[in-house]
Amino acid sequence: MIVLGGLTKEFPGGVRALDGLDLEIADGEFFALLGPSGCGKTTLLRTIAGLETPTSGNIGIGGVDVTSVPPGRRDVAMVFQDYALFPHMDVTANIAYPLRIKKVTRARREAKAAETASLLSLSDLLARRPGQLSGGQQQRVALARAVACHPKVFLFDEPLSNLDARLRLEARTFLKRLQRELAVTTVFVTHDQGEALALADRIAVMSAGRFMQVGTPSEIFRRPANTFTASFIGSTPMNLLPGVAGDGALRVAGAVLPLPAGVSDGPIVYGLRPEYTDLSLSPRDDAFTGKVAVVENLGTAHLVTLESGDHLIQAVVPEGEEPAPGTAAWAVPRPGRALVYRDDRLVSPLPADGAR
C-alpha cells in the first residue's frame, strides 16, 4: 500500500506543484495519475520515488514512512518516458543493472536477466544494444529491468508515449497482463485518458497540483464530479451547455427538458456525452434542434456536430446513419444519462441502473 498524507511540493518562485495531497493506493492496485501537461502528475511520481523531496507531508510504502528514505532504499522501480537504457550495454546488462548495483553475483544476475527476458519475449535479443532495437523492444527492455529486481512498487512515467498507435495498443494489453501476473502495486502517469480508462483499477484526475476526482474508470466516465473532469474524460468531449433550472424544467440551448430530481432552481451547466446523444431527423420536443455543421468519421461510428444557435452540440451515430452537412437535425438526450452541474459541482443523481 502507498499512503500520501498532506503531500505538498513547492518549487522556487512560489510554484506549488503538489497541493496537500491525501491518497491511499491499495496493495497490488494499478493506479493511474491522469491530467494535462503541468498538472503535477510526474512531480508526484518522482516524489514517491524519492527523486523529489516534498516541502511538507509524508509518504508511506508498505506501512513504512519513506519520506526521508533515499530512492535506492525505497524498493521501487521506475520506467521513464525515454526508457533510459544504457547505449553501451547489451540487453542482458541493461536488464541486470539494478541487480549489479545490489551486488548480486554475475551468474545470478545473468540468470535472472535471461528469465525476465523470456517472460517479455526478449530472449532472442539479449546480445543486442539499444540502438539495434525498435521502440517497442526498448520499451520491453525497460520493463524487464524494472521487473528483474522485483520491487514493491512499479512507477511508470508515460512509458508508452514514444510508441506508434498500433504498438501502444499492443503494449497496453501486455502491460495490463504483466501487472496482473506480478501483482505489484503500480502507479502509472499518463495524459492519455484512453490509456488510463483501459489500464487502471482506479484513476486520479489532476489539475494544478490537486486531485479533481479519484475513482474507478466507470465512476469517472459515467459520473464526473466536476466540469473539468467531465471535459477531460472521454474520447469525444462532453457537451457542456449553460442553462437554467426553474418551473419544473431545464431550459438549455433553446430546449425545454425534464428537471432531474434534487436539482433546485437557478443557473446550471448541462452535461451530456456525445455517445449518449441520439440523432433524429424529425422534429422532437425533448431535443436540441440545429443544423449539421461537421461529420467526422470515427471508423465504426460518426461524430456529428450540430450548430444550435450559439452552441455546438455533438452526437455519435452508427456507421451508415450519418446525415449530410447542412441537414436539419435534433439531438436527443438518452433518458437518465444527462448530468447537471452547479458551481462546478455535480448536483444531479446517478444515472439509473440499466440506462442505455
N, C-alpha and C positions, 0 to 999 in steps of 0.2 A: 504494500500500500504506500502511496505517496500522499503526504498531507502538507498543504501550504496554509500558513496562518499569518494573515495580515501582511502578505509579502509586498514590499514596495521597493522600487528601484528608480533612483533619480540620477541623471547624468549632469555634468557641469552645465551651468546656464539655466538650471531650474527645470530641465526637461524630465518629466515624470513618465517613464516608460511602463512601469507597473504601479498600479494604484490600489494598494491594500487588498490584495487578492486572497481569498479563502477558498480552498478546494480540497476534496478528497478523491483520489483515484484508487479504485479497488485493485487488489492483488489479481494479476492476470488480465486486467482490463485493457482493451485497445481504445485509447482516448485521443481525440483529435483536438488540436487548437486551430481554430479557423478564423480568418479575418483578412482584411485588406493589408497591403504593404504599410508598415509603420504603426501597426496596431499594438505591437509589443509581444507577439507570439514567439518570435525567435529569441528575444531577450529573456522571456520566461523559460524557454527550453535551456538556454545557456546558463541561467541561474540555477535551475535544477541540476544541471551537470556540474556546477561549480566553476564554470568559466567566467561568470559574473558574480560579484559579491552584492547581496541585497543591501539596500540602505537601512531597511528595518524588516521585521517579520522573521519567520523561521520556516525551515524545510525539514520534513521527516521522511525517511525512506525505510520501509520495513520496521517501523517502530523505533527507529534511532534518529535523533536530531543530528542532521548532517550540515547544518547551516554554516559551521566553521570548519568542516572537514574538507581537505584538499580534493580536487577532482579525481585523482588516481586512487583514492581510498573510498570512493562512494559506490563502487561496484556497479557502474552504469556504462553502457556502450553507446556511442553517438555515431550516427551516419549523417554525413554532411551533404549539402546540395551538390557540391562538385566532387563528391566521393573521397577526395583527399588521399588518393593512393600514392605510394612512393614509386616514381617513374623508373628508378634504377633497380627495383626489386621485382622478381618474378611473382606470379600469383601465390605460390606457396609461401614465400617470405612475407608478402603483404598480409595474407590471412593469419599467419603465425606471429606477426609482430607483437600484438598485445601479450602473448604468452612469453615471448622473448623478454619483454620488459619485466614480467613477473618471475624471470629467471627459471622458467621451465626448461628442462633439458632439450637439446636439439632433437633427439629421437622422438620424444613425446610430442613436441610441438609440431613436427612434420607429420606425425601420425594423425594428430588432431586436425591439422590443416587438410589432409587428404580425406579424412572422414567428413569434415564440414563441406569440402568441395563436392564430394559425392552427393550430399544432401541437396546442394544447389546446382547440380548438373554442370560442374566446372572441372570434372576430373581430367578431361582432355586438354585443359588449358593451363595446367599447373606450371608449365615451364615458360609460359609467355609473360611478357611485361605489359603494363597497362597500355602503352602506345600501340600494341598489337591487338587490342581488344575493342569491340564495339561498345557503344554507350550502355546497352543493356547488360553486356558481360561485365563491364566495370562496376555497374550498379550491384550486380550479384556478388562480385568480389568484396565490395564494401560491406554488404550484408553478411557475407561469410566471415569477415574479420570481426564483426560485432558478435556473431553467433558463437565463434570459436572460444571466446573467453567465458561464455555462459553467464552473463551478468544478471543482476536482479532486475534491471530496467533497461529497455531499449529507448533511445531518444532519436527520432528521425526528423531532420530539418529539410523538408521538401525534397526527399530523395528521388522523386520521380520527375521532377520538373524539367530535367535535361533530356528526357526521352521523347521520341516522337509519339503521336497519338496512339498508334497500334501497340507499340511497346509498353506504353503507360497502362493500357488496359490489361495486357498480359501480366505486367509486373504487379498490378493492383491485386489480381487474383492470387498470384503467387505469394505476395506479402501477407495477405489475409490468412492463407492456408498455413504458411510458415509460423505466424504468430500463434495460431490456434494449436499447432502441434507442440510448440515450445512452451506455451502458457506463460510467457514472460510479460510482465507489465510493460505497456508500450505507450509512449507519448509521441504523437505524430503531428508535425506542423505543416499546414498547407493553406494556400489562398484559394484552392480549387474546391468549391463546395460539393462538386460531384464526387471527388475523392473522399472527402470527409463523410458524406452520406453513405458511400459504398463500403467504407472500411471500418468505421468506428462503432464501438458499442455505445459510447456517449461522445458528445461534442460540446466544446465551449466556444461560443461565438464571441470574438473580442473586438473592441473598438477603443482607441485612445487609452490603452492600458487597463481596461476594465472588462469584466465578463458581462456581456449583454444578455446572454442566456446560456444555461447549461442543461442538457437533456439528451435523450435518445434521438437518433436521426428522425424517427417517426414523429416524436413530440415537437421537434424544432421545425420540421417541414409542415406538419398539419396545424400547429398552434404556436406560431412565433409570438413571443411575448411583447415585442415592440416593433415599430415600423422599420428600424434599422435591420433587425433580423429578418423581417418579412421581405424586405427588398433585396437582401444579400443572399438568402437561401432560395434555391430553385434554378433549374436550367433556363427557365424563362422568368423574368422579373414579375413579381406580384403586381396586379393592378391596385394602386393605392389612390383613391379618389376622395376629395373633400366632400362633405355633405352635412346635413342637419337632421337630427332626430327630434320629432315632435308630432303631436296629434296622432299618435299611434302608428307612425310610419317613418321610414327613412327617405329623405329626398337627396338623391345623389345623381349628378350629371344629367339632370333632366328626367330621371326615372323616379317613380314612387314605389318603394319596396317595403316588404313586411318588416316590422320592428322586432328584432330579436328580444327574447325575454331578458330582463336585467339591464337593458340599456335605457338610461334616463334621457330626458330632453337636453338638447344642446348640440354644439358643433362636434362632428366626429370625422374620422377617416375610415372609409370603407375599403376593406381588403379582399381581393378575390384572385385566386391563381388562374392564369390562362387555361391550365389543364382542367379546371373545374368550371369552365365557362363554355356553354354550348352556343352554337350559332344558328339563327333562324333567318330565313329569307322572307318570312311572313311576319306582319306586324304582331307584336306582343305587348301587353300592358305591363308585364313584370320584367321588362328587359331594357337595356340601353340601346338606343337607336343611333345609327350613324352610317357612314359610307366606308366601304373597304378602301383603305389607303395603300396598304402593303400586304403582300402574301409571301411568306418565307418558307422554303422547303426544308423540313427537318428530317427528311428521309421517309419514315413511316407515317408522318403526320405533317400538317402545315400550320404555321403560326400566322394568324390573320390579325392585322391591326386596323381597328375602326377609328375614324375621326368622328367624335361625338361632341360637337361644339368646340370648346377649348381643350377637350380631353382626348387622350389616346387610350383606347381600351383593346386589350389583346385577348384572343381566344385560340385554343389549339383544336383543330378539326382533323378528322381522319383523312388519310390519303384518298384522293378522288372526290372529296366533298368540299374542296376549297372554292370559294366564289371568286369571280374576276374582280380586279380593281375597279372601283367606281360603282360597284353594286351596293344598293341599299341593304342593310342587314341589321339584325337585332342580336345583341349579346345577352344570353340568358344565364343568370347565376343558378348553379345547381343548388337545390334545397339543402340547407344545413352546412354549406361549405364556406359561406361568406364570414369574414371576421370584422369586428368593429373596434376601432381604437379611439381613445380619448386621452389627450395629454401624453401621447406616445406610449400608452399602455393598453393592452388588450382588455376589453370590457365585455365582449360577447361570450356566450357559453361555448364549451367544447362542442364541435360538430357531433351530431348524433351517430352512435354506432350503426354501421350498415349504410351510411350515406355513400352515395356513389362517388 
